[in-house]
Amino acid sequence: MSCQFKPKTSGSLASLVQGYKNEYRKDKNNELSYFRNMDFDQALKKAAYAENKNGRKFSHQYRLPKQASEQAFKKFTEIKTEIKATQNFEQLYELLDSNLRSIQDIGDLFIFDTALRIGAKLNYLPKELIVQSGSKEGAKKLGLTVKNKRVSLEQLPSLIRENLEPYEIENFLCICHKEFEK
């Protein structure tokens, strides 16, 4: 599954970054705040079902079958202690990746988005740029080297690196990847 959004602005890299900040930053921060402000068990359930504050699936996961969410939630309850024991986003991401990967219909995008949502509850945000689907396409179109789903932040144009956090960069690359070839 790849990103379905289209940037509302196009043009130079500077205008795309500014457009992202103006049009998408608030929504992403509201999503993370929603998860940060609920209790841990509720955050696990809402993350497993990719459910937003309106009770609907997040757009990235609208095709996710209910049985995949049920299996993810079951797995979360089994590894809840391990989830709480993680020290940072990257550890959380690796834990979820290794435990969810075998579930049918669960892929890279779900794993990253879910780690980001649960990470918000644990006050973890990525310090590394982890890419998949549309964000991976965006990284490649910018000529960045992707290794083990990661991109070194130093490779990024300073305009991106200085204006966006790693989780925002992942989202930005996904949203804008089609604009990079224009």
Secondary structure by P-SEA (a helix, b strand, c coil): ccccccccccccaaaaaaaaaaccaaaaaaaaaaaaaccaaaaaaaaaaccccccccccccccccaaaaaaaaaaaaaaaaaaaacccaaaaaaaaaacccccccccaaaaaaaaaaaaaaacccccbbbbcaaaaaaaaaacccccccccccccccaaaaacccaaaaaaaaaaccccccc
